[in-house]
Amino acid sequence: STITSITSITLTNSSIRMNINQQYKIVYTISPQNATNKTVSFSIANANIASITSSGIITAISTGTTIATVSSGTIIVQLQITVISINVTRITLPSAVNLRVGSSISLNPVIYPSNATNKNIIWTTNNANIATVLNGFIRGISKGSATIIANETKSILITINKLNVICGPLHTNDIK
């Protein structure tokens, strides 16, 4: 009987973008379709960025670019893989908080999407003489007003009265 070898492998995509933890199955066709041995092998250039199974399923691990190779004998095709981070698109904070002067309260923001790659929030205050913030903990220092800001895009107004710290309405614009 005649052995018919694979003469070409064609990928559906030559490059893909993936989010961390996302999976993608390599889709390919071989020619000729009546090849005697239709087995192909899969490999990945940088296993720190993505992994690949013997059946061609890629799992994104960390941000960066790598190459997946599909081969049969001397026939080789490559798929460029770019793994991107999932950005925070929105942070929600409480609209009002009551706090006694000199005491602290923790803001517990909700981060969207929940699978964002970097959920760290950078907190700042526009007036540390009125209110301070550290890792989401607000402390009223003296009478007046201050704005607490999360990631330069979300803010909450803090008004400190004689006995209480009162938080005003939150700006709810989505992060750009």
Secondary structure as GFF3:
##gff-version 3
##sequence-region A 1 176
A	DSSP	beta_strand	8	11	.	.	.	ID=ss1
A	DSSP	beta_strand	15	19	.	.	.	ID=ss2
A	DSSP	beta_strand	23	25	.	.	.	ID=ss3
A	DSSP	beta_strand	28	31	.	.	.	ID=ss4
A	DSSP	beta_strand	41	44	.	.	.	ID=ss5
A	DSSP	beta_strand	50	52	.	.	.	ID=ss6
A	DSSP	beta_strand	57	60	.	.	.	ID=ss7
A	DSSP	beta_strand	64	72	.	.	.	ID=ss8
A	DSSP	beta_strand	75	84	.	.	.	ID=ss9
A	DSSP	beta_strand	90	92	.	.	.	ID=ss10
A	DSSP	beta_strand	98	100	.	.	.	ID=ss11
A	DSSP	beta_strand	104	106	.	.	.	ID=ss12
A	DSSP	beta_strand	110	112	.	.	.	ID=ss13
A	DSSP	beta_strand	123	125	.	.	.	ID=ss14
A	DSSP	beta_strand	131	134	.	.	.	ID=ss15
A	DSSP	beta_strand	137	140	.	.	.	ID=ss16
A	DSSP	beta_strand	144	150	.	.	.	ID=ss17
A	DSSP	beta_strand	154	160	.	.	.	ID=ss18
A	DSSP	beta_strand	164	170	.	.	.	ID=ss19
###
